[in-house]
Amino acid sequence: MKLLRAAAWTVFLLDLVVLGQLGYWLVTANDPLGRNILSGVTLMLGSGLAGILVVLVVSAWARSRAGYWLALVCGTAPLLWVLAAIWHNLWQ
């Protein structure tokens, strides 16, 4: 259970790093179309991370193994999205 909890919180913190990088790019971008698209993506990711945070807090309070699994699975989606973008850019 400790390993699962650590993994879920680690994935959540890595997602916060991704959100921070998107926010930084949003602040420094000059392209208006890219800013509009990225602001929607940042808002969507931020609201998703808020939901994951609620699940993690409730899981910690209730000591729910299923909640940690849910947070872990939902939290890996943005990381896989970033890894797919990196992989795609490596081969262009």
C-alpha positions as CSV (number, residue, x, y, z in Angstrom):
1,M,0.0,0.0,0.0
2,K,2.9,2.4,0.7
3,L,4.4,1.8,-2.7
4,L,1.1,2.4,-4.4
5,R,0.6,5.6,-2.4
6,A,4.1,6.8,-3.3
7,A,3.6,6.0,-7.0
8,A,0.2,7.8,-7.2
9,W,1.6,10.9,-5.5
10,T,4.7,10.8,-7.7
11,V,2.7,10.7,-10.8
12,F,0.5,13.5,-9.6
13,L,3.6,15.7,-8.9
14,L,5.0,14.9,-12.3
15,D,1.7,16.0,-13.8
16,L,2.1,19.3,-11.9
17,V,5.5,19.7,-13.5
18,V,3.9,19.3,-16.9
19,L,1.2,21.8,-16.0
20,G,3.9,24.3,-14.9
21,Q,5.8,23.9,-18.1
22,L,2.6,24.4,-20.1
23,G,1.8,27.5,-18.1
24,Y,5.3,28.9,-18.6
25,W,5.0,28.4,-22.4
26,L,1.5,30.0,-22.3
27,V,3.0,33.1,-20.6
28,T,6.0,33.4,-22.9
29,A,4.3,32.5,-26.2
30,N,3.9,35.1,-29.0
31,D,1.6,33.1,-31.3
32,P,-2.0,34.0,-30.6
33,L,-3.4,30.8,-32.1
34,G,-1.0,28.7,-30.1
35,R,-1.9,30.7,-26.9
36,N,-5.6,30.0,-27.4
37,I,-5.1,26.3,-28.0
38,L,-2.7,25.9,-25.1
39,S,-4.9,27.9,-22.7
40,G,-7.6,25.3,-23.3
41,V,-5.3,22.4,-22.8
42,T,-3.9,24.0,-19.7
43,L,-7.4,24.6,-18.3
44,M,-8.4,21.0,-19.1
45,L,-5.2,19.6,-17.5
46,G,-5.6,21.8,-14.4
47,S,-9.2,20.8,-13.8
48,G,-8.2,17.1,-14.3
49,L,-5.4,17.4,-11.8
50,A,-7.8,19.1,-9.3
51,G,-10.0,16.0,-9.6
52,I,-7.0,13.7,-9.1
53,L,-6.0,15.7,-6.1
54,V,-9.4,15.2,-4.6
55,V,-9.2,11.4,-5.2
56,L,-5.8,11.3,-3.7
57,V,-6.8,13.2,-0.5
58,V,-9.9,11.1,-0.1
59,S,-7.9,7.9,-0.7
60,A,-5.4,8.9,1.9
61,W,-8.1,9.7,4.4
62,A,-10.1,6.5,3.8
63,R,-7.0,4.3,3.1
64,S,-8.5,3.2,-0.1
65,R,-6.4,1.0,-2.4
66,A,-8.9,1.5,-5.3
67,G,-8.7,5.2,-5.0
68,Y,-4.9,5.2,-5.3
69,W,-5.2,2.9,-8.4
70,L,-7.8,5.3,-9.9
71,A,-5.5,8.3,-9.3
72,L,-2.5,6.4,-10.7
73,V,-4.3,5.4,-13.9
74,C,-5.8,8.8,-14.5
75,G,-2.6,10.6,-13.7
76,T,-0.6,8.6,-16.2
77,A,-2.7,9.9,-19.1
78,P,-1.0,13.3,-19.3
79,L,2.4,11.8,-18.9
80,L,1.8,9.4,-21.7
81,W,0.6,12.3,-23.8
82,V,3.9,14.2,-23.2
83,L,6.0,11.1,-23.9
84,A,4.1,10.5,-27.2
85,A,4.8,14.2,-28.2
86,I,8.5,13.8,-27.3
87,W,8.7,10.5,-29.3
88,H,6.9,12.1,-32.2
89,N,9.3,15.1,-32.3
90,L,12.3,12.8,-32.1
91,W,11.5,11.2,-35.4
92,Q,10.5,14.4,-37.4
